[in-house]
Amino acid sequence: MKILNIGSLNIDDVYSVNHFVRPGETLSSEEYNQFCGGKGLNQSIALANAGAEIYHAGSIGGDGIFLKALLEKAGADTSLVKTGKTPTGRAIIQVIPEGENSIILFKGANHSLSEADIDSFLAPFKKGDYLLLQNEVNNLELIIGKAHAKGLKIAINPAPMDEAILKLPLKKIDIFIVNEIEGEGFTGESEPEKIGEAFRKMYPDAILVLTLGADGVYYFAGSDIITLPAEKIIPVDTTAAGDTFIGYFLAGIAAGEAAFTVLRRAVKASAITCTRLGAADSIPLFDEVEQG
């Protein structure tokens, strides 16, 4: 099946620091790098690297042409990426020695999508195709409604999590991919089993994938529950770990593979990403994951 990702495209400015900057503090960076990023772009790169037929839709300014080129190089279809006058989205990322990160986002062109844009994005797709969404573009309610009406299977990664997500027509979502903080935001629960139980009551027809970082992953589909541990690694940068997992997971599901097989590959791909600096540039190819 085809996969459409209506997602963000960002320029990532990454600063390596000894600790996250505190209020009123001026902090020197040990190193600076610029990378291609945005959760949408990262997930499309992961989908392409995993072998999926992925179409990326979104918006950039003239300063972001190289982002489109990177998607094309990875094998994603970019015919639905529009270029306008609004500057490309940006992310300012602090990375500490332990590999954890802190991120400030500038929405930019990611929030310039009109209804006409959305209609043009959805036009080439039919019932049974997949749509992937994150919370970094505008008009999500409109996108979900129109995609559901066409019979697309909708997967959402509600990051960055905010109250607006809870007001979306979530009964129309087929797959939720969330971390523990986002899971608690939906359900008020903090334990994985309780988050899964609450989701089943709220959205009984949906699949929930709950990622827990170093504690692995939970998969809930009806009465089926699958748990997998995380790979044992020394992390360098976790920026694109979740995006890598999502891309590899959805690529396998869209190809009709068994959930356990898909989850195991996605966990391994995410672990490899954590051992590399950067976002899109850190996402492994399919053969690297299979041979790793």
C-alpha positions in Angstrom: 0.0 0.0 0.0 1.0 3.6 -0.6 1.9 5.8 2.4 1.2 9.5 2.5 3.0 11.6 5.1 1.6 15.1 5.5 4.4 16.2 7.7 6.9 18.9 8.8 10.1 19.8 7.1 12.6 21.6 9.4 16.2 22.9 9.4 17.8 21.6 12.6 20.4 23.7 14.4 22.1 21.4 16.9 24.2 22.7 19.8 26.3 20.2 21.9 26.3 21.5 25.5 27.4 20.3 28.9 23.8 20.9 30.3 20.5 22.3 29.1 20.6 26.1 29.3 19.0 27.6 32.5 16.9 30.7 32.7 19.1 33.8 32.5 22.1 31.8 31.6 24.4 32.3 28.6 25.9 29.0 27.7 28.8 28.2 25.3 28.3 25.4 22.9 31.0 22.8 22.5 30.0 22.0 19.0 27.5 23.2 16.3 26.0 21.3 13.4 23.1 21.9 11.0 21.0 19.0 9.9 17.9 18.2 7.9 15.0 17.5 10.3 11.3 17.9 11.3 9.4 14.9 12.6 7.7 14.6 9.2 10.9 14.6 7.2 12.6 12.2 9.6 9.7 9.7 9.5 9.5 9.9 5.6 13.3 9.2 5.5 12.8 6.2 7.8 9.9 5.0 5.7 12.0 5.3 2.5 15.0 3.6 4.2 12.7 0.8 5.3 11.6 0.2 1.7 8.1 1.7 1.8 6.4 3.5 -1.1 6.3 6.9 0.7 4.9 10.2 -0.6 5.8 13.3 1.4 3.5 16.3 1.4 4.2 19.6 3.1 5.6 23.1 2.7 9.0 24.8 2.7 10.4 28.2 2.0 13.2 29.0 -0.5 15.7 28.3 2.3 14.6 24.7 2.5 15.1 23.3 -1.0 17.9 21.0 0.2 15.3 19.3 2.5 13.3 18.3 -0.6 16.5 17.1 -2.3 17.3 14.9 0.7 13.9 13.2 0.6 14.3 12.6 -3.1 17.7 11.1 -2.5 16.3 8.7 0.1 13.6 7.5 -2.4 10.6 9.5 -1.2 8.2 11.0 -3.7 8.3 14.8 -3.3 5.8 15.9 -5.9 3.5 17.1 -3.1 6.0 19.3 -1.4 5.2 23.0 -2.1 7.6 25.9 -2.0 6.2 29.3 -0.8 7.3 32.6 0.7 7.0 31.6 4.4 10.4 30.5 5.8 11.1 26.9 6.4 10.4 25.5 9.9 13.4 25.5 12.3 14.4 23.6 15.3 17.0 24.7 17.9 18.3 21.5 19.6 20.5 21.2 22.7 22.2 17.9 23.1 23.9 17.0 26.4 26.7 14.4 26.9 24.3 11.7 28.0 22.6 11.9 24.6 19.3 13.5 25.8 18.0 16.6 23.9 15.9 19.7 24.4 14.2 21.3 21.4 12.6 24.7 20.5 10.5 24.7 17.3 9.7 27.5 14.8 6.6 26.4 12.9 7.3 28.4 9.7 6.0 27.0 6.4 4.7 23.8 8.2 1.7 25.8 9.4 0.9 27.3 6.0 -1.2 24.4 4.6 -4.6 25.5 3.1 -7.7 23.4 2.4 -6.8 23.5 -1.3 -3.3 22.1 -0.4 -4.8 19.3 1.6 -7.2 18.3 -1.2 -4.3 18.2 -3.6 -2.3 16.1 -1.2 -5.0 13.5 -0.7 -6.2 13.3 -4.4 -3.8 10.6 -5.6 -4.7 8.2 -2.7 -7.5 5.7 -2.3 -9.2 3.5 0.3 -6.7 1.2 2.1 -3.7 3.5 1.6 -2.0 4.9 4.8 -1.8 8.4 6.0 0.8 9.4 8.6 0.5 12.5 10.7 2.4 14.3 13.5 1.5 17.5 15.4 3.8 19.8 13.5 1.5 21.0 10.7 -1.7 23.0 10.8 -5.3 21.9 9.9 -5.0 18.4 11.4 -8.8 18.2 12.0 -9.5 19.0 8.4 -6.9 16.5 7.2 -8.2 13.7 9.4 -11.8 14.3 8.3 -11.0 14.3 4.6 -8.7 11.3 4.8 -11.2 9.2 6.8 -13.9 10.0 4.3 -11.7 8.6 1.6 -11.1 5.4 3.6 -7.4 6.0 4.3 -5.9 4.2 7.3 -4.7 7.0 9.6 -1.7 6.7 11.9 -0.8 9.6 14.2 2.2 10.4 16.3 0.9 13.3 18.5 4.2 15.0 19.0 4.7 17.6 20.3 1.8 16.8 22.6 -0.6 19.6 23.5 -4.3 20.0 24.5 -5.2 20.7 20.8 -4.5 17.0 20.0 -7.3 15.9 22.4 -9.8 18.0 20.5 -9.2 16.2 17.2 -11.6 13.6 15.8 -9.6 10.8 17.4 -12.2 8.1 16.8 -11.1 8.3 13.2 -7.5 7.3 14.0 -6.5 3.7 13.2 -3.0 3.7 14.8 -1.7 5.7 17.7 2.1 5.8 18.1 2.9 7.5 21.4 5.6 7.7 24.1 4.8 7.4 27.8 4.4 11.2 28.3 1.9 11.4 25.4 0.2 8.2 26.6 -0.4 9.8 30.0 -1.6 13.0 28.3 -4.4 10.9 26.6 -5.3 8.8 29.5 -4.1 10.3 32.8 -2.3 7.0 33.5 1.4 6.5 33.8 1.8 2.7 33.9 2.1 1.1 30.4 -0.6 -1.6 31.1 -3.0 1.0 32.4 -2.4 3.3 29.5 -3.2 0.4 27.1 -6.3 -0.5 29.0 -7.5 3.1 29.0 -6.8 3.4 25.2 -8.8 0.2 24.5 -11.8 1.7 26.3 -11.5 5.1 24.6 -10.6 3.8 21.1 -11.5 0.1 20.9 -10.9 -0.3 17.2 -7.5 1.4 17.1 -4.0 0.0 17.5 -1.8 1.6 20.2 2.0 1.4 20.0 3.6 2.7 23.2 7.3 3.5 23.1 9.2 3.6 26.4 12.8 4.5 25.4 15.2 2.4 27.3 12.3 0.3 28.6 11.3 -1.0 25.2 7.8 -1.0 23.6 4.3 -2.1 24.2 1.8 -3.0 21.4 -1.9 -3.1 22.1 -4.4 -4.3 19.4 -7.8 -5.5 20.8 -6.9 -8.2 23.4 -3.5 -8.7 21.9 -0.5 -7.3 23.8 3.1 -7.6 22.7 6.1 -6.3 24.7 9.7 -6.0 23.5 12.8 -4.8 25.4 15.0 -2.0 24.0 18.4 -2.8 22.5 21.4 -2.4 24.9 23.4 0.6 23.5 25.3 3.7 24.6 23.3 6.6 23.2 25.0 9.5 21.4 21.9 11.4 20.3 18.2 10.4 20.7 16.8 13.1 18.5 15.4 10.9 15.7 15.0 7.7 17.6 11.2 7.8 17.8 10.9 8.9 14.2 13.0 6.0 13.1 10.8 3.6 15.0 7.6 5.0 13.5 8.9 4.8 10.0 10.1 1.3 10.2 7.0 0.2 12.1 4.5 1.7 9.6 6.5 0.4 6.6 6.2 -3.1 7.9 2.5 -2.8 8.8 1.7 -1.4 5.4 3.5 -4.3 3.8 1.3 -6.8 5.7 4.1 -8.2 8.0 3.3 -9.6 11.4 3.3 -7.2 14.3 6.1 -8.9 16.3 8.4 -8.9 13.3 7.7 -5.3 12.5 8.2 -4.2 16.2 11.5 -6.1 16.5 12.9 -4.4 13.3 11.7 -1.0 14.4 13.3 -1.3 17.9 16.6 -2.3 16.3 16.5 0.6 13.8 15.7 3.1 16.5 18.7 1.8 18.6 21.1 2.3 15.6 19.8 5.8 15.2 20.6 6.6 18.9 24.3 5.7 18.3 24.7 8.5 15.7 24.6 12.3 15.8 21.8 14.2 14.0 18.3 13.6 12.9 17.5 12.4 9.3 21.2 11.8 8.7 21.3 9.2 11.6 18.5 6.9 10.3 19.8 3.5 9.1 19.1 1.8 5.8 17.1 -1.5 5.8 20.1 -3.7 5.1 22.0 -2.1 8.1 19.1 -3.0 10.4 18.7 -6.6 9.0 22.4 -7.3 9.3 22.9 -5.5 12.6 
